[in-house]
Each structure stands twice: as C-alpha cells, then as structure tokens.
Amino acid sequence: MAPVRIISTSTLTGYRHARGAVLRAIEDWHHVAAHATWTTPHAIKATFGNASIIDQDRVVFNLCGNKHRIVARIDYRWNMLFILWIGTHAEYDLIDAASITYRKDTP
C-alpha cells in the first residue's frame, strides 16, 4: 500500500503560530503521516497514541503537548488525509471538529 497522501498542506504552512517548537512539531507530524499506511482508526492510534478519533473518518492530532491541534479527515479507501483545520487548543475549544468540511484552498 502506498503512503498517505496529504491534501491541503498549505493549511499547515500558513499556520500563523508555526515557528520554533510548533514548526518542528508540524514538520515531524507531517513526516510521520506522509509515510504512514493507515487502514483504520486503530492504525492511526498505533502511530499517534494521543490522537483523538472523532468518528470513522475524522481525527484530531495533538501537537506540542496538546497546545496545538490538527483536525483531519481520512479516506482509508484512497489513502488520503485532508487537513481541515489547525489551531491552538483554545481555538479548538471554539469549533465543532465533527462538522468542519474540506474546502479547496483559494489563491
């Protein structure tokens, strides 16, 4: 099986808090995710034990000791991960991670 294809990496690169330890955490997360071959939510948990599985195709990844979070949707059939949102834990508390939808980045 081919590794996960990550869609909308511009969401990560455009993250306003991405510097220092946060930037390194994002880069580390991206490296691991881009080489993963996840087929189930359990496989994600085996890689990222502190990830939160919202439902069958929605996952929240914790960065920097849970100070920052990535919300993603994964399509196991096509082995694609869509980055839906990234923000601080405080910002995460203001959103509904289950209802965020993927939108194509605009120029």
C-alpha positions in Angstrom: 0.0 0.0 0.0 1.2 3.5 -0.8 1.8 6.0 2.0 -0.9 8.5 2.9 -1.4 11.4 0.5 -1.8 14.6 2.5 -4.1 17.2 0.9 -4.0 20.9 1.8 -0.6 21.1 3.3 -0.9 24.9 2.7 -3.1 24.9 5.8 0.0 23.7 7.7 2.5 26.0 6.1 0.2 29.0 6.5 -0.4 28.4 10.2 0.3 31.7 12.0 1.8 30.1 15.1 4.2 27.9 13.1 7.6 28.8 14.5 10.1 27.3 16.9 8.8 24.2 18.6 5.4 24.3 16.9 7.0 24.4 13.4 9.2 21.4 14.4 6.2 19.5 15.7 4.3 20.2 12.4 7.2 19.0 10.4 7.6 15.9 12.5 3.9 15.1 12.3 3.9 15.7 8.5 6.9 13.4 8.0 5.3 10.6 10.0 1.9 11.0 8.4 3.3 11.2 4.9 5.0 7.8 5.4 2.1 6.1 7.1 -0.2 3.4 5.6 -3.2 3.7 7.8 -6.2 1.5 7.0 -8.2 2.0 10.2 -8.6 4.5 13.1 -6.8 1.9 15.2 -3.7 2.2 13.0 -3.7 5.9 13.5 -3.8 5.4 17.3 -0.9 2.9 17.0 1.2 5.7 15.3 -0.1 8.7 17.3 -1.3 7.4 20.7 -2.6 10.8 21.7 -4.7 11.3 18.6 -8.5 11.6 19.2 -10.7 9.6 16.9 -13.9 11.7 16.4 -15.6 9.2 14.1 -14.7 6.7 11.4 -13.1 9.3 9.1 -12.3 12.2 11.4 -9.2 12.5 13.7 -7.6 15.2 15.8 -3.9 15.1 16.2 -2.3 16.8 19.2 1.0 18.8 18.8 3.3 20.3 21.4 1.8 18.6 24.4 -1.7 19.3 23.2 -1.1 23.0 22.9 -1.9 22.9 19.1 -4.3 20.6 17.2 -4.8 19.4 13.6 -8.3 18.3 12.6 -8.2 16.0 9.6 -10.5 13.7 7.6 -9.0 10.5 6.3 -10.3 8.4 3.4 -8.9 4.9 4.1 -10.0 3.6 0.7 -8.0 6.1 -1.2 -5.3 6.5 1.5 -5.8 10.3 1.5 -5.7 12.7 4.5 -7.4 16.1 4.2 -6.2 18.7 6.6 -9.3 20.6 7.7 -8.0 22.9 10.4 -5.0 23.7 12.6 -5.1 25.9 15.7 -4.3 26.3 19.3 -6.1 24.2 21.9 -8.0 27.3 23.0 -9.1 27.9 19.4 -10.1 24.2 19.1 -12.4 24.6 22.0 -14.4 27.2 19.9 -15.0 24.9 16.9 -17.0 21.7 16.2 -14.4 19.3 14.9 -17.0 16.9 13.7 -18.6 19.5 11.3 -15.6 21.1 9.7 -15.6 20.4 6.0 -12.8 20.4 3.4 -12.7 23.4 1.1 -10.2 23.8 -1.7 -7.6 26.4 -0.9 -8.1 29.6 -2.8 -5.2 31.5 -4.4 
